Amino acid sequence: MKRLIHFAACLACFTVFLLGPTIASAGVSKKAQSDFEKNLLGKDVKALLDMPAYKDGLDLYVDHKVDKRLDERGIDLKDLSKYLKDKGVGVERDEWVTITDAKIDSDRIEIHLGGGGEGHGASKNAAKKGAGYKRAGGSRINFRYGRDLTDADVQADTFLPLLGRVLDTSKIIGVVIPKDVAPQFQEAIRSRDVVVGMSYQMVLISFGEPDQKKVDDSTDDSLHETWYYLKDGHRWVVKFVNGKVGKVQVF
């Protein structure tokens, strides 16, 4: 009897061993993929950096700790600089562009911007023009996971923060803006920007809570404050005078 129980236990373990890799590598379901595409296709995003005009696009490694050459976003800036020089610029920093395709592979996700970049033949012209040459055709981002993808990876609340490493996704996420906010400030909030004249509330809606706040000395009765943000690899210094933004500095 004991031998029979032992044999059954071994058989169960062996079955789990055989099925385990199959279950783990099941990949993304058709429904999850369909929902993923519906959430992204046709949506407008703003580039937070220049992207190369070539179908190979920009590589972003989800786990940026796998290689010391990668920055905190998971990008090899030296490699990116080379592609911009060789292929030209397909999407410029601060340019709004439409997501034209979203492809899910076994271990990566491709997001095509404004067409997804052109092929090798078209890129030859960019090489002659130099790094600053802007070309039509868009670009793409390759999110490389280094493992098999699952349904959880393509959920909006999981993927949008990754997309936010290199793109302004405010028009996808949506921002609740009070109706009494002036039009010029509404546009700034939608673009996740801060401009002179905005109130505390507007800045909080656009940027969220600052990393640091400081009350500054004043020679009169006015209230001077400074809010500090670390955003998209830059240091933002927002100076308030009596509750309104008086100056914005980006380093």
C-alpha positions in Angstrom: 0.0 0.0 0.0 2.8 2.4 0.9 4.5 1.6 -2.4 1.3 2.4 -4.2 0.9 5.7 -2.5 4.5 6.6 -3.2 4.1 5.7 -6.8 1.0 7.9 -7.1 2.8 10.8 -5.5 5.7 10.5 -7.9 3.4 10.2 -10.9 1.6 13.4 -9.8 4.9 15.3 -9.4 6.0 14.1 -12.8 2.7 15.2 -14.4 3.1 18.7 -12.9 6.7 18.8 -14.1 5.5 18.0 -17.7 2.5 20.3 -17.7 4.2 23.2 -15.8 6.2 24.6 -18.8 3.1 24.3 -21.0 1.0 26.3 -18.6 3.7 28.9 -18.0 4.2 29.4 -21.8 0.5 29.5 -22.7 1.0 33.2 -23.7 -1.6 35.9 -24.1 -5.2 34.9 -24.8 -7.1 36.1 -27.9 -9.5 38.1 -25.8 -6.7 39.8 -23.8 -5.0 40.7 -27.1 -8.2 42.0 -28.6 -8.8 44.2 -25.6 -5.2 45.4 -25.6 -5.5 46.5 -29.2 -8.9 48.3 -28.6 -7.4 50.2 -25.8 -4.5 51.5 -27.8 -5.1 51.6 -31.6 -6.0 55.1 -32.9 -5.0 56.8 -29.7 -2.8 59.9 -29.7 0.4 60.0 -27.5 3.2 62.4 -27.2 6.8 61.4 -27.5 9.1 62.2 -24.6 12.3 61.7 -26.6 13.4 61.5 -30.3 12.7 58.1 -31.9 14.5 56.6 -34.9 12.9 56.5 -38.4 13.3 52.8 -39.0 11.3 49.7 -38.6 13.6 48.3 -35.9 12.6 51.3 -33.8 13.5 51.8 -30.2 14.3 48.9 -27.8 13.0 49.3 -24.3 13.9 46.6 -21.8 11.2 46.2 -19.1 13.7 45.1 -16.5 16.3 47.8 -16.9 18.6 46.1 -14.4 19.5 43.3 -16.8 22.2 45.5 -18.4 24.2 48.3 -16.8 24.2 50.2 -20.1 20.4 50.8 -19.8 19.0 53.9 -18.1 16.1 53.8 -15.6 13.6 53.6 -18.5 15.3 50.5 -19.9 16.9 52.3 -22.9 20.5 52.1 -24.2 21.1 55.8 -25.0 24.3 55.1 -26.8 22.5 52.7 -29.1 19.6 55.1 -29.6 22.0 57.9 -30.5 23.6 55.7 -33.2 20.2 54.9 -34.7 19.1 58.5 -34.8 22.3 59.4 -36.6 22.1 56.5 -39.0 18.3 56.5 -39.7 17.1 60.0 -38.9 14.2 61.0 -36.7 10.9 59.4 -37.2 9.1 60.9 -34.2 10.4 64.0 -32.5 10.3 64.7 -28.9 7.1 66.5 -27.8 5.4 65.4 -31.1 1.8 64.1 -30.8 1.5 60.9 -32.9 -1.1 58.2 -33.4 -0.7 54.5 -32.4 -1.2 52.7 -35.7 -0.5 49.2 -34.6 0.1 47.1 -31.4 1.6 43.6 -31.8 2.1 41.0 -29.1 4.8 38.4 -29.6 5.9 35.7 -27.2 8.3 37.9 -25.2 7.8 41.4 -26.5 5.2 44.0 -27.5 5.6 46.3 -30.5 3.9 49.7 -30.5 3.9 51.4 -33.9 3.7 55.2 -34.0 2.6 57.1 -37.1 3.2 54.1 -39.4 5.9 52.1 -37.4 9.0 53.3 -39.2 10.3 52.6 -42.7 12.6 50.0 -44.1 16.3 49.9 -44.9 16.0 51.4 -48.3 14.3 54.5 -47.2 16.7 55.0 -44.3 19.6 55.5 -46.6 18.5 59.1 -47.4 18.4 59.9 -43.6 22.0 58.7 -43.2 23.1 61.3 -45.8 21.1 64.1 -44.1 22.4 63.5 -40.6 21.0 63.0 -37.1 18.6 66.0 -37.2 16.8 65.0 -40.3 13.1 64.4 -39.7 11.4 61.9 -42.0 7.9 60.7 -42.5 6.9 57.2 -41.6 7.0 57.3 -37.8 8.8 54.9 -35.5 8.1 52.0 -33.1 8.9 50.9 -29.6 9.8 47.3 -28.8 9.0 46.5 -25.2 11.3 43.5 -24.4 10.4 41.4 -21.4 13.0 38.6 -21.5 10.3 36.1 -20.7 6.9 34.7 -21.9 4.1 37.2 -21.8 0.8 36.6 -20.0 -2.6 38.2 -19.9 -1.6 40.2 -16.9 1.2 41.9 -18.9 -1.3 43.4 -21.4 -3.8 44.8 -19.0 -4.2 48.6 -19.3 -3.2 49.3 -15.6 -0.1 47.2 -16.1 1.1 48.3 -19.5 0.3 52.0 -19.5 2.9 52.8 -16.8 5.5 51.1 -19.1 4.3 53.1 -22.1 4.5 56.2 -19.9 8.3 55.7 -19.6 8.7 57.2 -23.2 5.2 58.5 -24.1 2.7 60.9 -22.6 -0.4 58.8 -22.3 -2.7 61.4 -20.8 -5.1 61.2 -23.7 -5.5 57.5 -23.2 -5.8 57.6 -19.5 -8.0 60.6 -19.5 -7.8 63.5 -17.1 -10.7 65.0 -15.1 -10.4 68.7 -15.5 -12.7 71.2 -13.7 -15.0 73.0 -16.0 -14.0 76.4 -14.7 -10.4 76.0 -15.8 -9.3 78.4 -18.6 -8.8 76.7 -22.1 -5.1 77.4 -22.2 -4.6 75.6 -18.8 -6.9 72.7 -19.9 -4.6 72.0 -22.8 -1.5 72.2 -20.6 -3.1 69.7 -18.2 -4.0 67.3 -21.0 -0.4 67.5 -22.2 0.9 66.8 -18.7 2.6 70.2 -18.7 2.9 73.1 -16.2 2.8 76.8 -17.3 2.8 80.2 -15.7 -0.5 81.2 -14.2 -1.6 77.7 -13.1 -3.0 77.3 -9.6 -2.0 74.7 -7.0 -4.9 72.5 -8.0 -4.1 72.6 -11.7 -0.5 71.6 -11.1 -1.6 68.7 -8.9 -3.9 67.5 -11.6 -1.2 67.7 -14.2 1.8 66.5 -12.3 0.6 65.0 -9.1 2.1 65.5 -5.7 5.7 67.0 -5.9 8.7 65.2 -4.6 9.5 68.1 -2.4 7.9 71.4 -1.3 9.7 74.5 0.1 8.4 77.8 1.4 10.8 80.6 0.3 11.8 83.7 2.1 10.1 86.9 0.9 10.8 90.6 1.3 7.1 91.5 1.3 3.8 90.0 2.4 3.6 87.7 -0.7 3.8 83.9 -0.3 6.6 82.3 -2.3 6.8 78.5 -2.6 8.8 76.1 -4.7 7.7 72.6 -5.8 10.3 70.1 -7.1 9.5 67.2 -9.5 11.6 64.5 -11.1 9.8 63.8 -14.3 10.9 61.9 -17.5 14.6 62.2 -16.5 14.4 65.9 -15.9 14.3 68.1 -12.7 11.3 70.4 -12.8 11.3 73.5 -10.5 7.9 75.1 -10.2 7.8 78.5 -8.3 4.5 79.9 -6.9 3.7 83.4 -5.9 0.5 83.7 -3.9 -0.8 80.4 -5.1 -0.1 80.9 -8.8 2.8 79.5 -10.9 5.2 82.4 -11.5 8.1 80.5 -13.1 8.9 77.0 -14.4 12.4 75.7 -14.8 13.4 72.4 -16.4 16.9 70.9 -16.0 
